[in-house]
């Protein structure tokens, strides 16, 4: 964990020692799913097959993969709703389309919930959050973090034929995602459009702070 996620590891130190290992188990489950989606060795068909197998394992509550089986045990111990990790896997499956082109903000929010808001929900289980009203704040924080990732990783995503900035946020037309890699004029417009996405993410961060304030101090 120290090598793969320095900030995540640092944050885990604020938790009681007995749940630090559980946080690590959750992290590796989420990281494993994310790594499958971004792996350049496997074909999209192979990736899809692996992710669908994970969904089957989660539904069957057993797996030959130790990362998944460890998470299943964790999920039972903390009463994590099985729908939440399955939503996470389904979000990564969306990345495996031949072309990813988000149409509107609603589609982006739904996707961001799947790949990041779900992690916030599962962390709430580990933090023993009883107040269900706080769960919405956890989702918003996850979504805000995903919007930050999207703003940061635009070029990397474009090279994988993925465009997450919604069409209704763009001030330019786009015939293909590859067009942006070479078109300097549209890159400048994209930079300005990304500012609007960042402003929107700041609103989500501010809203989520209301939930963070109500968490146990530790």
Residue frames as a rotation matrix with the C-alpha (Angstrom) as fourth column:
UNK 1
0.571 0.821 0.000 0.00
0.821 -0.571 0.000 0.00
0.000 0.000 -1.000 0.00
UNK 2
0.321 -0.553 -0.769 2.91
0.237 -0.739 0.630 2.36
-0.917 -0.385 -0.107 0.77
UNK 3
-0.703 -0.686 0.186 4.22
0.297 -0.046 0.954 1.91
-0.646 0.726 0.237 -2.78
UNK 4
-0.535 0.538 0.651 0.93
0.824 0.166 0.541 2.02
0.183 0.826 -0.533 -4.70
UNK 5
0.311 0.781 0.542 -0.95
0.481 -0.621 0.619 4.75
0.820 0.068 -0.569 -2.81
UNK 6
-0.662 -0.729 -0.175 1.06
0.523 -0.282 -0.805 7.06
0.537 -0.624 0.568 -0.61
UNK 7
-0.686 0.438 0.581 -1.77
-0.572 -0.818 -0.058 9.44
0.450 -0.372 0.812 0.28
UNK 8
0.397 0.849 -0.349 -4.20
-0.430 0.508 0.746 6.58
0.811 -0.146 0.567 0.89
UNK 9
0.069 -0.480 -0.874 -1.65
0.645 0.690 -0.328 4.91
0.761 -0.541 0.358 3.13
UNK 10
-0.877 -0.417 0.239 -1.03
0.135 -0.691 -0.710 8.16
0.461 -0.590 0.663 5.04
UNK 11
-0.263 0.870 0.416 -4.79
-0.766 -0.450 0.459 8.64
0.587 -0.199 0.785 5.55
UNK 12
0.403 0.447 -0.799 -5.18
0.010 0.871 0.492 5.08
0.915 -0.206 0.346 6.84
UNK 13
-0.547 -0.721 -0.425 -2.78
0.463 0.163 -0.871 5.87
0.697 -0.674 0.245 9.70
UNK 14
-0.685 0.360 0.634 -5.47
-0.610 -0.759 -0.229 8.05
0.399 -0.543 0.739 11.30
UNK 15
0.411 0.875 -0.256 -7.64
-0.610 0.473 0.636 4.99
0.677 -0.105 0.728 11.82
UNK 16
0.473 -0.175 0.864 -7.42
-0.742 0.450 0.497 2.48
-0.476 -0.876 0.083 14.64
UNK 17
-0.532 -0.833 -0.154 -4.82
-0.794 0.427 0.433 -0.22
-0.295 0.352 -0.888 13.94
UNK 18
-0.498 0.348 0.794 -7.43
0.076 0.930 -0.360 -2.97
-0.864 -0.119 -0.490 13.94
UNK 19
0.594 0.766 0.247 -9.16
0.306 0.069 -0.950 -1.55
-0.744 0.639 -0.193 10.85
UNK 20
0.094 -0.633 -0.769 -6.08
-0.724 -0.573 0.383 -0.42
-0.683 0.521 -0.512 8.93
UNK 21
-0.831 -0.385 0.402 -5.78
-0.077 0.795 0.601 -3.90
-0.551 0.468 -0.690 7.40
UNK 22
-0.032 0.912 0.409 -9.47
0.710 0.309 -0.633 -3.76
-0.704 0.269 -0.657 6.45
UNK 23
0.587 0.159 -0.794 -8.92
-0.273 -0.884 -0.380 -0.42
-0.762 0.440 -0.475 4.71
UNK 24
-0.451 -0.840 -0.302 -6.03
-0.674 0.099 0.732 -2.00
-0.585 0.534 -0.611 2.84
UNK 25
-0.634 0.303 0.711 -8.26
0.442 0.897 0.012 -4.93
-0.634 0.322 -0.703 1.77
UNK 26
0.498 0.859 -0.118 -10.85
0.453 -0.374 -0.810 -2.48
-0.740 0.350 -0.575 0.44
UNK 27
0.291 -0.465 -0.836 -8.18
-0.623 -0.755 0.203 -0.46
-0.726 0.462 -0.510 -1.35
UNK 28
-0.725 -0.679 0.114 -6.70
-0.374 0.528 0.763 -3.49
-0.578 0.510 -0.637 -3.09
UNK 29
-0.210 0.751 0.626 -10.14
0.689 0.568 -0.450 -4.68
-0.693 0.336 -0.637 -4.21
UNK 30
0.729 0.524 -0.439 -10.91
0.136 -0.741 -0.658 -1.28
-0.670 0.420 -0.611 -5.77
UNK 31
0.050 -0.830 -0.556 -7.39
-0.726 -0.412 0.550 -0.96
-0.686 0.376 -0.623 -7.20
UNK 32
-0.651 -0.280 0.705 -7.56
0.109 0.885 0.452 -4.45
-0.751 0.372 -0.546 -8.72
UNK 33
0.279 0.850 0.447 -10.80
0.728 0.117 -0.676 -3.64
-0.627 0.514 -0.586 -10.56
UNK 34
0.752 -0.046 -0.658 -9.41
-0.267 -0.933 -0.240 -0.31
-0.603 0.357 -0.714 -11.75
UNK 35
-0.271 -0.959 -0.080 -6.18
-0.575 0.095 0.813 -1.95
-0.772 0.266 -0.577 -12.93
UNK 36
-0.309 0.247 0.918 -8.13
0.593 0.805 -0.017 -4.47
-0.744 0.539 -0.395 -15.02
UNK 37
0.708 0.706 0.012 -9.89
0.483 -0.472 -0.738 -1.62
-0.515 0.529 -0.675 -16.81
UNK 38
0.768 -0.446 -0.459 -6.63
-0.543 -0.834 -0.099 0.23
-0.338 0.325 -0.883 -17.58
UNK 39
0.099 -0.776 0.622 -4.40
-0.038 0.622 0.782 -2.78
-0.994 -0.101 0.032 -18.28
UNK 40
0.257 -0.073 -0.964 -2.79
-0.903 -0.374 -0.213 -2.58
-0.344 0.925 -0.162 -21.74
UNK 41
-0.789 -0.592 0.161 -1.80
-0.520 0.784 0.338 -6.26
-0.326 0.184 -0.927 -21.80
UNK 42
-0.533 0.671 0.516 -5.32
0.474 0.741 -0.475 -7.71
-0.701 -0.008 -0.713 -21.91
UNK 43
-0.828 0.401 0.393 -7.76
0.271 -0.328 0.905 -7.18
0.492 0.855 0.163 -24.78
UNK 44
-0.592 0.682 0.429 -11.11
-0.784 -0.610 -0.111 -5.53
0.186 -0.402 0.896 -24.03
UNK 45
0.297 0.693 -0.657 -12.74
-0.484 0.703 0.522 -8.92
0.823 0.163 0.544 -24.43
UNK 46
-0.221 -0.487 -0.845 -10.42
0.512 0.679 -0.526 -10.42
0.830 -0.548 0.099 -21.78
UNK 47
-0.958 -0.120 0.260 -10.99
-0.118 -0.660 -0.742 -7.47
0.260 -0.741 0.619 -19.45
UNK 48
-0.182 0.976 0.120 -14.75
-0.883 -0.216 0.417 -7.78
0.433 -0.030 0.901 -19.80
UNK 49
0.275 0.231 -0.933 -14.54
-0.024 0.972 0.234 -11.50
0.961 -0.041 0.273 -19.07
UNK 50
-0.630 -0.605 -0.486 -12.50
0.496 0.167 -0.852 -10.86
0.597 -0.778 0.195 -15.90
UNK 51
-0.880 0.311 0.360 -14.88
-0.452 -0.782 -0.429 -8.17
0.148 -0.541 0.828 -14.64
UNK 52
0.110 0.959 -0.263 -17.99
-0.759 0.252 0.600 -10.25
0.641 0.133 0.755 -15.30
UNK 53
-0.003 -0.205 -0.979 -16.35
0.359 0.913 -0.192 -13.11
0.933 -0.352 0.071 -13.37
UNK 54
-0.938 -0.346 0.003 -15.85
0.142 -0.392 -0.909 -10.74
0.316 -0.852 0.417 -10.42
UNK 55
-0.400 0.878 0.264 -19.57
-0.875 -0.452 0.175 -9.88
0.273 -0.161 0.948 -10.47
UNK 56
0.325 0.493 -0.807 -20.36
-0.283 0.865 0.415 -13.61
0.902 0.093 0.421 -10.48
UNK 57
-0.440 -0.593 -0.675 -18.00
0.498 0.464 -0.732 -14.19
0.747 -0.658 0.091 -7.53
UNK 58
-0.925 0.130 0.358 -19.59
-0.336 -0.721 -0.606 -11.32
0.179 -0.680 0.711 -5.59
UNK 59
0.013 0.998 -0.060 -23.06
-0.901 0.038 0.431 -12.76
0.433 0.048 0.900 -6.20
UNK 60
0.405 0.080 -0.911 -21.88
0.009 0.996 0.091 -16.27
0.914 -0.045 0.402 -5.27
UNK 61
0.779 -0.165 0.605 -20.05
-0.617 -0.378 0.690 -14.91
0.115 -0.911 -0.396 -2.17
UNK 62
0.551 -0.695 0.463 -16.95
0.167 0.635 0.754 -16.96
-0.818 -0.338 0.466 -3.01
UNK 63
0.868 -0.325 -0.375 -13.90
-0.479 -0.355 -0.803 -16.62
0.127 0.876 -0.464 -5.25
UNK 64
0.716 -0.698 -0.025 -10.65
0.698 0.716 0.004 -18.37
0.015 -0.021 1.000 -6.14
UNK 65
0.055 -0.652 0.756 -9.00
0.357 -0.695 -0.624 -14.94
0.933 0.304 0.195 -6.40
UNK 66
-0.245 -0.186 -0.951 -7.61
0.954 0.126 -0.271 -14.01
0.171 -0.974 0.147 -2.97
UNK 67
-0.995 -0.076 0.071 -8.18
0.068 -0.992 -0.106 -10.26
0.078 -0.101 0.992 -3.52
UNK 68
-0.346 0.938 0.020 -11.87
-0.475 -0.193 0.859 -10.88
0.809 0.287 0.512 -4.21
UNK 69
0.149 0.398 -0.905 -12.28
0.511 0.753 0.415 -13.52
0.847 -0.524 -0.091 -1.49
UNK 70
-0.683 -0.443 -0.580 -10.67
0.727 -0.338 -0.598 -11.19
0.069 -0.831 0.553 1.08
UNK 71
-0.891 0.404 0.208 -13.08
-0.370 -0.911 0.183 -8.45
0.264 0.086 0.961 0.05
UNK 72
-0.071 0.911 -0.407 -16.06
-0.127 0.397 0.909 -10.83
0.989 0.116 0.087 0.32
UNK 73
-0.128 -0.064 -0.990 -15.06
0.893 0.427 -0.143 -11.61
0.432 -0.902 0.002 3.91
UNK 74
-0.940 -0.263 -0.218 -14.66
0.328 -0.873 -0.360 -7.88
-0.095 -0.410 0.907 4.58
UNK 75
-0.663 0.738 0.124 -18.04
-0.390 -0.482 0.785 -7.19
0.639 0.472 0.608 2.99
UNK 76
0.118 0.692 -0.712 -19.75
0.392 0.627 0.674 -9.71
0.913 -0.358 -0.197 5.26
UNK 77
-0.377 -0.368 -0.850 -18.04
0.916 -0.009 -0.402 -8.36
0.141 -0.930 0.341 8.39
UNK 78
-0.904 -0.046 -0.425 -19.05
0.153 -0.963 -0.221 -4.77
-0.399 -0.265 0.878 7.67
UNK 79
-0.049 0.975 0.216 -22.43
0.649 0.196 -0.735 -5.56
-0.759 0.104 -0.642 6.07
UNK 80
-0.676 -0.219 -0.703 -21.57
-0.369 -0.725 0.581 -3.84
-0.637 0.653 0.410 2.77
UNK 81
0.455 0.890 0.035 -24.54
-0.308 0.194 -0.931 -3.98
-0.836 0.413 0.362 0.38
UNK 82
-0.118 -0.543 0.831 -23.47
0.539 0.668 0.513 -6.26
-0.834 0.508 0.214 -2.49
UNK 83
0.718 0.470 0.514 -25.00
0.684 -0.337 -0.647 -3.85
-0.131 0.816 -0.563 -5.00
UNK 84
0.825 -0.389 -0.409 -22.30
-0.284 -0.913 0.293 -1.25
-0.488 -0.126 -0.864 -4.19
UNK 85
-0.229 -0.964 0.132 -19.18
-0.277 0.195 0.941 -3.21
-0.933 0.179 -0.312 -5.31
UNK 86
-0.115 0.260 0.959 -21.14
0.818 0.572 -0.056 -4.53
-0.563 0.778 -0.278 -8.30
UNK 87
0.908 0.405 -0.103 -21.93
0.309 -0.817 -0.486 -0.92
-0.282 0.410 -0.868 -9.26
UNK 88
0.329 -0.883 -0.335 -18.18
-0.496 -0.464 0.734 -0.26
-0.803 -0.075 -0.591 -9.13
UNK 89
-0.471 -0.499 0.727 -17.43
0.279 0.698 0.659 -3.14
-0.837 0.513 -0.190 -11.51
UNK 90
0.319 0.690 0.650 -20.22
0.878 0.042 -0.476 -2.04
-0.356 0.723 -0.592 -13.87
UNK 91
0.827 -0.087 -0.555 -18.71
-0.134 -0.990 -0.044 1.45
-0.546 0.111 -0.830 -13.95
UNK 92
-0.212 -0.975 -0.063 -15.35
-0.451 0.040 0.891 0.06
-0.867 0.217 -0.449 -15.08
UNK 93
-0.247 0.220 0.944 -17.16
0.685 0.728 0.010 -2.07
-0.685 0.649 -0.331 -17.67
UNK 94
0.802 0.583 -0.134 -18.44
0.352 -0.642 -0.682 1.18
-0.483 0.499 -0.719 -19.22
UNK 95
0.307 -0.783 -0.542 -14.81
-0.583 -0.604 0.543 2.15
-0.753 0.149 -0.641 -19.93
UNK 96
-0.497 -0.554 0.668 -14.47
0.066 0.743 0.666 -0.88
-0.865 0.375 -0.333 -22.19
UNK 97
0.688 0.714 0.127 -16.76
0.254 -0.074 -0.964 0.44
-0.679 0.696 -0.232 -24.92
UNK 98
0.221 -0.620 0.753 -15.01
0.974 0.104 -0.201 0.97
0.046 0.778 0.627 -28.28
UNK 99
-0.537 -0.325 0.778 -15.49
0.323 -0.932 -0.166 4.71
0.779 0.162 0.605 -27.70
UNK 100
-0.116 0.470 -0.875 -16.37
0.974 -0.119 -0.193 6.53
-0.195 -0.874 -0.444 -24.48
UNK 101
-0.792 -0.048 0.608 -18.10
0.264 -0.926 0.271 9.85
0.550 0.375 0.746 -25.10
UNK 102
-0.563 0.575 -0.594 -20.13
0.725 -0.002 -0.689 11.24
-0.398 -0.818 -0.416 -22.19
UNK 103
-0.241 0.581 0.778 -23.23
0.791 -0.346 0.504 13.07
0.562 0.737 -0.376 -23.46
UNK 104
0.298 0.472 0.830 -24.35
-0.126 -0.842 0.524 15.13
0.946 -0.261 -0.191 -20.47
UNK 105
-0.406 -0.489 0.772 -23.73
-0.764 -0.282 -0.581 15.91
0.502 -0.826 -0.259 -16.81
UNK 106
0.469 0.674 0.570 -26.29
-0.869 0.466 0.165 13.35
-0.155 -0.573 0.805 -15.62
UNK 107
0.884 -0.201 -0.423 -24.41
-0.021 0.885 -0.465 10.56
0.468 0.420 0.778 -17.44
UNK 108
-0.090 -0.986 0.144 -21.11
-0.173 -0.127 -0.977 11.77
0.981 -0.113 -0.159 -15.98
UNK 109
-0.176 0.100 0.979 -22.52
-0.966 -0.211 -0.152 11.86
0.191 -0.972 0.134 -12.43
UNK 110
0.830 0.540 0.140 -23.92
-0.555 0.826 0.099 8.33
-0.062 -0.160 0.985 -12.79
UNK 111
0.606 -0.691 -0.393 -20.56
0.161 0.591 -0.791 7.06
0.779 0.416 0.469 -14.06
UNK 112
-0.297 -0.775 0.558 -18.62
-0.416 -0.420 -0.806 8.92
0.859 -0.472 -0.198 -11.35
UNK 113
0.334 0.464 0.821 -20.88
-0.942 0.187 0.277 7.44
-0.025 -0.866 0.499 -8.67
UNK 114
0.966 0.121 -0.226 -20.12
-0.153 0.980 -0.127 3.96
0.206 0.158 0.966 -9.97
UNK 115
0.421 -0.881 -0.215 -16.33
0.434 0.404 -0.805 4.25
0.796 0.246 0.553 -10.10
UNK 116
-0.623 -0.725 0.293 -15.78
0.126 -0.462 -0.878 6.56
0.772 -0.510 0.380 -7.10
UNK 117
-0.137 0.656 0.743 -18.94
-0.851 -0.462 0.251 7.29
0.508 -0.597 0.621 -5.10
UNK 118
0.710 0.382 -0.591 -19.19
-0.144 0.901 0.409 3.57
0.689 -0.206 0.695 -4.37
UNK 119
-0.201 -0.873 -0.445 -15.79
0.513 0.293 -0.807 3.72
0.834 -0.390 0.389 -2.65
UNK 120
-0.672 0.036 0.740 -17.10
-0.483 -0.778 -0.402 6.48
0.561 -0.627 0.540 -0.38
UNK 121
0.410 0.905 0.111 -20.09
-0.750 0.265 0.605 4.33
0.519 -0.332 0.788 0.54
UNK 122
0.580 -0.232 -0.781 -17.92
0.300 0.952 -0.060 1.33
0.757 -0.200 0.622 1.37
UNK 123
-0.586 -0.800 0.125 -15.58
0.234 -0.315 -0.920 3.50
0.776 -0.510 0.372 3.46
UNK 124
-0.183 0.618 0.765 -18.64
-0.814 -0.531 0.234 4.61
0.551 -0.580 0.600 5.44
UNK 125
0.777 0.429 -0.461 -19.22
-0.171 0.848 0.502 0.96
0.606 -0.311 0.732 6.38
UNK 126
0.083 -0.851 -0.519 -15.62
0.654 0.439 -0.616 0.65
0.752 -0.288 0.593 7.57
UNK 127
-0.777 -0.352 0.522 -15.96
-0.066 -0.779 -0.623 3.89
0.626 -0.519 0.582 9.57
UNK 128
-0.619 0.593 -0.515 -19.13
0.785 0.500 -0.367 2.53
0.040 -0.631 -0.774 11.15
UNK 129
-0.937 0.346 0.043 -21.24
-0.340 -0.935 0.105 5.46
0.077 0.084 0.994 9.97
UNK 130
-0.679 0.734 0.026 -24.75
0.604 0.578 -0.549 4.90
-0.418 -0.356 -0.836 11.37
UNK 131
-0.039 0.665 -0.746 -26.38
-0.070 -0.746 -0.662 8.10
-0.997 0.026 0.076 10.12
UNK 132
-0.014 0.097 0.995 -27.69
0.854 0.518 -0.039 7.24
-0.520 0.850 -0.090 6.66
UNK 133
0.919 0.361 -0.160 -28.03
0.256 -0.852 -0.456 10.96
-0.301 0.378 -0.875 5.88
UNK 134
0.301 -0.896 -0.326 -24.23
-0.460 -0.435 0.774 11.10
-0.836 -0.083 -0.543 5.71
UNK 135
0.007 -0.317 0.948 -24.06
0.543 0.797 0.262 8.58
-0.839 0.514 0.178 2.86
UNK 136
0.809 0.362 0.464 -25.08
0.584 -0.392 -0.711 11.15
-0.076 0.846 -0.528 0.26
UNK 137
0.791 -0.587 -0.175 -22.13
-0.539 -0.803 0.256 13.32
-0.290 -0.108 -0.951 1.29
UNK 138
0.003 -0.800 0.600 -19.79
-0.141 0.593 0.792 10.34
-0.990 -0.087 -0.112 0.89
UNK 139
0.320 0.205 0.925 -21.10
0.824 0.422 -0.379 9.81
-0.468 0.883 -0.034 -2.64
UNK 140
0.992 0.101 0.081 -20.62
0.128 -0.876 -0.465 13.49
0.024 0.472 -0.882 -3.47
UNK 141
0.445 -0.895 -0.019 -17.03
-0.585 -0.307 0.750 13.43
-0.678 -0.323 -0.661 -2.22
UNK 142
-0.106 -0.449 0.887 -16.29
0.358 0.815 0.456 10.39
-0.928 0.366 0.074 -4.39
UNK 143
0.617 0.413 0.670 -17.89
0.769 -0.134 -0.625 12.07
-0.168 0.901 -0.400 -7.43
UNK 144
0.934 -0.296 -0.198 -15.89
-0.297 -0.955 0.027 15.28
-0.197 0.033 -0.980 -6.83
UNK 145
0.096 -0.952 0.291 -12.67
-0.367 0.238 0.899 13.27
-0.925 -0.193 -0.326 -6.64
UNK 146
0.033 -0.026 0.999 -13.52
0.734 0.679 -0.007 11.51
-0.679 0.733 0.042 -9.90
UNK 147
0.919 0.309 0.246 -14.16
0.394 -0.685 -0.613 14.85
-0.021 0.660 -0.751 -11.62
UNK 148
0.588 -0.792 -0.163 -10.69
-0.593 -0.560 0.578 15.93
-0.549 -0.243 -0.799 -10.44
UNK 149
-0.136 -0.619 0.774 -9.21
0.151 0.759 0.633 12.75
-0.979 0.203 -0.009 -11.95
UNK 150
0.456 0.418 0.786 -11.02
0.816 0.154 -0.556 13.43
-0.354 0.895 -0.271 -15.23
UNK 151
0.989 -0.085 -0.118 -9.71
-0.114 -0.957 -0.267 16.99
-0.090 0.278 -0.956 -15.40
UNK 152
0.294 -0.948 0.122 -6.19
-0.601 -0.084 0.795 15.75
-0.743 -0.307 -0.594 -14.70
UNK 153
-0.366 -0.491 0.791 -6.11
0.059 0.836 0.546 12.75
-0.929 0.247 -0.276 -17.06
UNK 154
0.526 0.704 -0.477 -7.67
-0.416 -0.276 -0.867 14.18
-0.742 0.654 0.147 -20.23
UNK 155
0.075 -0.557 -0.827 -4.78
-0.997 -0.014 -0.081 13.36
0.033 0.830 -0.557 -22.57
UNK 156
-0.845 -0.408 0.345 -4.28
-0.459 0.885 -0.079 9.87
-0.273 -0.226 -0.935 -21.17
UNK 157
-0.163 0.883 0.440 -8.01
0.056 0.453 -0.890 9.17
-0.985 -0.121 -0.124 -21.56
UNK 158
0.510 0.347 -0.787 -8.10
-0.685 -0.389 -0.616 10.55
-0.520 0.853 0.040 -25.11
UNK 159
-0.404 -0.764 -0.502 -5.30
-0.913 0.373 0.166 8.19
0.060 0.526 -0.849 -26.13
UNK 160
-0.925 0.185 0.332 -7.57
0.093 0.957 -0.275 5.34
-0.369 -0.224 -0.902 -24.94
UNK 161
-0.734 0.648 0.202 -10.48
0.146 -0.140 0.979 6.83
0.663 0.749 0.009 -26.96
UNK 162
-0.068 0.688 -0.723 -12.26
0.989 0.139 0.040 8.08
0.128 -0.712 -0.690 -23.83
UNK 163
-0.726 -0.078 0.683 -13.80
0.083 -0.996 -0.026 11.55
0.683 0.038 0.730 -23.44
UNK 164
-0.398 0.528 -0.750 -15.45
0.908 0.341 -0.242 12.18
0.128 -0.778 -0.616 -20.08
UNK 165
-0.850 0.165 -0.501 -16.03
-0.017 -0.958 -0.286 15.93
-0.527 -0.234 0.817 -20.37
UNK 166
-0.081 0.910 0.407 -19.77
0.608 0.368 -0.703 15.98
-0.790 0.191 -0.583 -21.23
UNK 167
-0.390 0.000 0.921 -20.85
0.895 -0.235 0.379 17.25
0.216 0.972 0.092 -24.64
UNK 168
0.579 0.712 0.398 -23.00
0.589 -0.702 0.399 19.95
0.564 0.003 -0.826 -23.01
UNK 169
0.646 -0.485 -0.590 -19.86
0.360 -0.488 0.795 21.28
-0.673 -0.726 -0.140 -21.26
UNK 170
-0.301 -0.853 0.426 -17.95
0.765 0.050 0.642 21.67
-0.569 0.519 0.638 -24.52
UNK 171
0.335 0.342 -0.878 -17.75
-0.173 -0.893 -0.415 24.83
-0.926 0.291 -0.240 -26.63
UNK 172
-0.391 -0.503 -0.771 -16.52
-0.882 -0.036 0.470 22.93
-0.264 0.864 -0.430 -29.68
UNK 173
0.783 0.607 -0.134 -17.63
-0.615 0.724 -0.312 20.05
-0.092 0.326 0.941 -31.89
UNK 174
-0.277 -0.874 0.400 -15.66
-0.770 0.451 0.452 16.83
-0.575 -0.183 -0.797 -32.07
UNK 175
0.338 0.366 -0.867 -15.66
-0.864 0.486 -0.131 14.31
0.373 0.793 0.481 -34.93
UNK 176
0.575 -0.208 -0.791 -13.44
0.292 0.956 -0.039 11.89
0.764 -0.209 0.611 -32.99
UNK 177
0.949 -0.250 -0.194 -11.53
0.153 -0.174 0.973 11.77
-0.277 -0.952 -0.127 -29.71
UNK 178
0.187 -0.941 0.283 -8.25
0.912 0.274 0.307 11.42
-0.366 0.201 0.909 -31.65
UNK 179
0.404 0.046 0.913 -8.87
0.639 -0.729 -0.246 14.81
0.654 0.683 -0.324 -33.26
UNK 180
0.978 0.073 0.197 -8.16
-0.085 -0.719 0.690 16.58
0.192 -0.691 -0.697 -29.97
UNK 181
0.588 -0.808 -0.036 -4.71
0.578 0.389 0.717 15.03
-0.566 -0.442 0.696 -29.58
UNK 182
-0.308 -0.744 0.593 -3.46
0.944 -0.165 0.284 17.04
-0.114 0.647 0.754 -32.59
UNK 183
0.160 0.485 0.859 -5.77
0.631 -0.720 0.289 20.08
0.759 0.496 -0.422 -32.74
UNK 184
-0.732 -0.580 -0.356 -4.16
0.645 -0.424 -0.636 22.90
0.218 -0.696 0.685 -30.67
UNK 185
-0.719 0.512 0.470 -7.08
-0.379 -0.855 0.353 25.30
0.583 0.076 0.809 -31.16
UNK 186
0.338 0.899 -0.280 -9.60
-0.253 0.373 0.893 22.82
0.907 -0.230 0.353 -29.76
UNK 187
-0.101 -0.463 -0.880 -7.18
0.788 0.503 -0.355 21.91
0.608 -0.729 0.314 -26.96
UNK 188
-0.947 -0.245 0.207 -7.30
0.106 -0.848 -0.519 25.55
0.303 -0.470 0.829 -25.79
UNK 189
-0.218 0.951 0.220 -11.11
-0.683 -0.310 0.662 25.50
0.698 -0.006 0.716 -25.86
UNK 190
0.325 0.275 -0.905 -11.06
0.280 0.886 0.370 22.20
0.903 -0.374 0.211 -23.97
UNK 191
-0.637 -0.651 -0.413 -8.85
0.613 -0.102 -0.784 23.75
0.468 -0.752 0.464 -21.26
UNK 192
-0.822 0.394 0.412 -11.40
-0.482 -0.866 -0.135 26.53
0.303 -0.309 0.901 -20.73
UNK 193
0.159 0.933 -0.321 -14.28
-0.542 0.355 0.762 24.05
0.825 0.053 0.563 -20.70
UNK 194
-0.065 -0.283 -0.957 -12.46
0.541 0.796 -0.272 21.94
0.838 -0.536 0.101 -18.11
UNK 195
-0.931 -0.252 0.266 -12.46
-0.038 -0.655 -0.755 24.96
0.364 -0.713 0.600 -15.79
UNK 196
-0.164 0.955 0.248 -16.26
-0.855 -0.263 0.446 24.72
0.491 -0.139 0.860 -15.68
UNK 197
0.427 0.251 -0.869 -15.99
0.056 0.951 0.303 21.08
0.903 -0.178 0.392 -14.70
UNK 198
-0.544 -0.714 -0.440 -13.48
0.554 0.088 -0.828 21.99
0.630 -0.695 0.347 -11.96
UNK 199
-0.754 0.361 0.548 -15.82
-0.552 -0.801 -0.231 24.74
0.356 -0.477 0.804 -10.68
UNK 200
0.325 0.914 -0.242 -18.62
-0.637 0.401 0.658 22.16
0.699 -0.059 0.713 -10.56
UNK 201
0.147 -0.341 -0.929 -16.37
0.468 0.851 -0.238 19.74
0.871 -0.400 0.284 -8.67
UNK 202
-0.853 -0.473 0.221 -15.56
0.078 -0.533 -0.842 22.51
0.516 -0.701 0.492 -6.15
UNK 203
-0.175 0.884 0.433 -19.28
-0.869 -0.345 0.354 22.80
0.463 -0.314 0.829 -5.41
UNK 204
0.583 0.366 -0.726 -19.43
-0.124 0.922 0.366 19.04
0.803 -0.123 0.583 -4.80
UNK 205
-0.372 -0.797 -0.475 -16.38
0.512 0.251 -0.822 19.24
0.774 -0.549 0.315 -2.51
UNK 206
-0.786 0.101 0.610 -18.01
-0.440 -0.785 -0.437 22.06
0.434 -0.612 0.661 -0.52
UNK 207
0.267 0.963 0.041 -21.23
-0.794 0.196 0.576 20.10
0.546 -0.187 0.817 -0.12
UNK 208
0.422 -0.153 -0.893 -19.39
0.234 0.971 -0.055 16.96
0.876 -0.185 0.446 0.95
UNK 209
-0.657 -0.718 0.228 -17.56
0.020 -0.319 -0.947 18.96
0.753 -0.618 0.224 3.62
UNK 210
-0.097 0.727 0.680 -20.89
-0.905 -0.348 0.243 19.26
0.413 -0.592 0.692 5.48
UNK 211
0.828 0.367 -0.424 -20.84
-0.227 0.910 0.346 15.47
0.513 -0.190 0.837 5.84
UNK 212
0.002 -0.930 -0.369 -17.16
0.371 0.343 -0.863 15.30
0.928 -0.135 0.346 6.77
UNK 213
-0.496 -0.158 0.854 -17.78
-0.552 -0.701 -0.451 17.71
0.670 -0.695 0.260 9.67
UNK 214
0.369 0.778 0.509 -20.29
-0.909 0.189 0.371 15.26
0.192 -0.599 0.777 11.14
UNK 215
0.444 -0.300 -0.844 -17.96
0.031 0.947 -0.321 12.24
0.895 0.117 0.430 11.10
UNK 216
0.887 -0.258 -0.384 -16.29
0.433 0.169 0.886 11.09
-0.163 -0.951 0.261 14.34
UNK 217
0.771 -0.559 -0.305 -13.23
-0.526 -0.829 0.189 13.37
-0.358 0.015 -0.934 14.81
UNK 218
-0.066 -0.868 0.493 -10.68
-0.257 0.492 0.832 10.56
-0.964 -0.072 -0.256 14.41
